[in-house]
């Protein structure tokens, strides 16, 4: 078909929230015959779509029985799942992009895979335009001063942050911040010593779990950090921060505004 567009629908089963978001963004939610229990976006679209276990523990027996045209998986955790399903003869689309650019490329790849190449190209082009504007704004904000040191808390006990191998590291940089963990470890997620992090004195801290805010405020050590003293602590929805789907650009824009607020602009 021209432009990679199809005239017939596919039977798609997504086992990952990120892939489900991308499918909905591409207008293919109506082609989904299954999802994981963790797939919750786009809201209201997935109510009638049956679930096939969780992202961490999908019901593979049920997936095989459903005989979808395509199964979508995501991330390192689902690599073995993807390989096993392929061994059973199913078509699988798997991605695990480490950067924002890779995330956009993965969206285009999925669009091509489901026969929506033209739609995907136009949609990704729009995201790239928004990203460029956000990066320009971030650059103007930090031109005459240092970038804020940003700590992204993935888990509280043990304390885990994002490393250079995570797309969230890239999001922080694009938004005008500097990931507080700039070590040699290129892993996407890194366990760190809380005392060490406190000594780095982050300017901005963000996370998904609301209880972490109280933990930061009740600790005398954490309360001495610039981020806590100056009120640059932010709680964001996990779907916005943890998924490298189309809302990844929303997160860059939101964090860019946080950086601008920190800079007093």
C-alpha positions in Angstrom: 0.0 0.0 0.0 1.3 3.6 -0.7 2.8 5.3 2.3 2.6 2.1 4.2 -1.0 2.6 5.0 -3.4 -0.4 5.3 -7.0 -0.8 4.3 -7.7 -3.6 6.7 -7.4 -3.7 10.5 -5.0 -5.8 12.5 -5.6 -7.7 15.7 -3.0 -6.1 18.1 -2.3 -7.2 21.6 -0.1 -4.8 23.7 1.6 -6.1 26.9 3.2 -2.7 27.7 1.6 0.7 28.7 4.1 2.6 26.6 3.2 0.7 23.4 -0.5 1.0 24.2 -0.2 4.8 24.5 1.6 4.9 21.1 -1.1 2.7 19.5 -3.8 5.0 20.8 -1.8 8.1 19.6 -1.6 6.5 16.2 -5.4 6.0 16.1 -5.1 2.2 16.4 -6.7 1.6 19.8 -9.8 0.2 18.0 -7.5 -2.6 16.6 -6.4 -3.8 20.0 -7.8 -7.1 21.1 -5.9 -7.2 24.4 -3.7 -5.2 26.8 -1.9 -5.5 30.1 -3.6 -4.6 33.4 -1.2 -1.7 33.6 -2.3 -0.1 30.3 -4.4 2.9 31.4 -3.9 5.5 28.6 -5.6 6.8 26.6 -8.3 7.0 29.3 -11.7 5.7 28.5 -10.5 4.0 25.3 -9.4 0.7 26.8 -12.4 -0.1 29.0 -13.7 -2.8 26.7 -10.3 -4.2 25.8 -9.6 -7.4 27.9 -6.4 -7.6 29.9 -3.8 -10.4 29.6 -2.0 -10.2 33.0 0.3 -7.4 34.1 3.3 -5.9 32.4 5.6 -7.7 34.8 3.8 -11.0 34.5 1.7 -11.3 31.3 -0.6 -14.3 30.8 1.3 -15.8 27.9 -1.0 -18.9 27.6 -3.9 -16.5 27.0 -1.9 -14.5 24.5 -1.2 -17.6 22.5 -4.8 -18.6 22.5 -5.8 -15.1 21.3 -3.6 -15.5 18.2 -3.1 -11.8 17.5 -1.6 -10.5 14.3 1.0 -8.6 16.4 2.1 -8.5 20.0 3.7 -5.3 21.4 6.3 -5.6 24.2 8.6 -3.1 25.8 11.7 -2.8 27.9 14.5 -5.0 29.1 12.1 -6.9 31.4 10.0 -8.1 28.5 12.9 -9.1 26.2 12.5 -12.8 27.2 8.8 -12.6 26.7 9.2 -11.1 23.2 11.7 -13.8 22.3 9.5 -16.6 23.6 6.4 -15.4 21.8 8.4 -15.2 18.5 9.6 -18.8 19.1 5.9 -19.7 19.3 5.3 -18.2 15.9 3.8 -14.9 16.8 4.7 -11.6 15.3 6.2 -9.3 17.9 7.2 -5.6 18.0 9.7 -4.9 20.8 11.5 -1.7 21.7 13.6 -0.3 24.6 14.8 3.1 23.5 17.5 4.7 25.7 17.1 8.3 24.5 14.3 10.7 23.4 15.5 10.5 19.8 15.4 6.7 20.0 11.9 6.9 21.5 10.6 8.9 18.5 12.3 6.5 16.1 10.6 3.6 17.9 7.2 5.3 17.5 7.8 5.6 13.8 8.8 2.0 13.6 5.7 0.8 15.3 3.6 3.0 13.0 5.2 1.3 10.0 4.7 -2.1 11.5 1.0 -1.6 11.8 0.6 0.0 8.4 0.3 3.6 9.6 3.6 5.0 8.3 2.2 8.3 7.0 0.3 8.9 10.2 3.4 8.1 12.3 5.7 10.4 10.3 3.3 13.4 10.6 2.8 12.8 14.3 6.5 12.4 15.1 7.3 15.5 13.1 4.9 17.4 15.3 6.6 16.1 18.4 10.0 17.0 17.1 8.8 20.6 16.5 7.6 20.9 20.0 10.8 19.4 21.3 12.9 22.0 19.4 10.8 24.8 20.9 11.3 23.4 24.4 15.0 23.0 23.9 15.3 26.6 22.6 13.5 27.9 25.7 15.7 25.8 28.0 18.8 27.1 26.3 17.8 30.7 26.7 17.0 30.0 30.4 20.4 28.7 31.2 22.5 30.8 28.9 23.9 33.1 31.6 24.0 30.6 34.6 24.6 27.0 35.4 22.0 24.3 34.8 20.1 23.2 37.9 21.2 19.8 39.4 18.2 17.6 39.0 17.5 14.4 41.0 14.9 12.0 39.6 14.0 9.6 42.4 12.8 6.3 40.9 12.6 4.4 44.2 13.0 5.5 47.8 14.3 2.5 49.7 16.8 1.6 48.4 17.3 5.0 46.7 17.4 4.6 43.0 17.9 7.3 40.4 18.3 7.5 36.6 21.6 7.0 34.9 22.9 8.1 31.5 21.4 5.0 30.0 17.8 6.1 30.7 15.6 8.2 28.4 14.8 10.2 31.6 18.4 11.4 31.7 17.9 12.7 28.2 14.6 14.4 29.2 16.4 16.2 32.0 19.1 17.4 29.7 16.7 18.6 27.0 14.7 20.5 29.6 17.7 22.5 30.6 18.7 20.5 33.7 21.8 18.5 34.6 21.2 15.0 35.9 22.8 14.9 39.3 24.1 11.4 38.5 26.7 11.9 35.8 28.9 9.0 36.7 30.5 6.4 34.5 27.7 3.9 35.1 25.7 4.0 31.9 22.9 1.8 33.3 19.4 3.2 33.0 18.8 3.0 36.7 21.3 3.3 39.5 21.2 2.5 43.2 22.9 5.4 45.1 23.8 6.1 48.7 21.4 8.7 50.2 24.2 10.5 52.0 26.1 10.8 48.8 23.2 12.3 47.0 22.5 14.8 49.8 26.2 15.9 49.5 25.6 16.6 45.8 23.0 19.2 47.0 20.3 18.8 44.2 18.5 22.0 43.1 15.4 20.2 41.8 14.0 16.9 42.8 11.1 15.0 41.2 9.4 11.7 41.6 6.1 9.8 41.2 5.3 8.6 44.7 3.7 11.3 46.9 4.9 9.8 50.2 8.5 10.7 49.2 7.7 14.4 49.8 7.1 13.8 53.5 10.2 11.7 53.7 12.3 14.5 52.3 10.7 17.1 54.6 11.1 15.1 57.8 14.8 14.4 57.2 17.1 17.1 58.5 19.8 16.0 56.0 17.5 16.3 53.0 15.9 19.5 54.3 19.3 21.1 54.0 19.3 20.6 50.3 18.6 23.5 48.0 15.7 21.7 46.4 13.9 21.2 49.7 14.8 24.6 51.2 13.7 26.5 48.1 10.6 24.4 47.3 11.7 22.9 44.0 10.2 19.5 44.8 7.8 18.1 42.3 5.4 15.1 42.2 4.5 14.0 38.6 2.2 11.3 37.3 4.0 8.1 36.7 2.5 7.8 33.2 4.0 11.1 32.3 7.5 10.5 33.6 8.1 6.7 33.3 6.8 6.0 29.7 8.8 6.9 26.6 5.7 7.3 24.4 4.3 10.4 22.9 3.9 12.1 26.3 7.7 12.1 26.6 7.5 15.5 24.9 4.9 16.7 27.5 7.5 15.7 30.2 10.2 17.7 28.5 7.9 20.7 28.3 6.8 20.4 32.0 10.4 20.0 33.2 11.5 22.9 31.1 9.0 25.0 32.9 10.3 23.7 36.2 13.8 24.8 35.2 12.6 28.2 34.1 10.9 28.6 37.5 14.1 27.6 39.3 16.0 30.2 37.2 13.5 32.8 38.3 12.2 33.5 34.7 
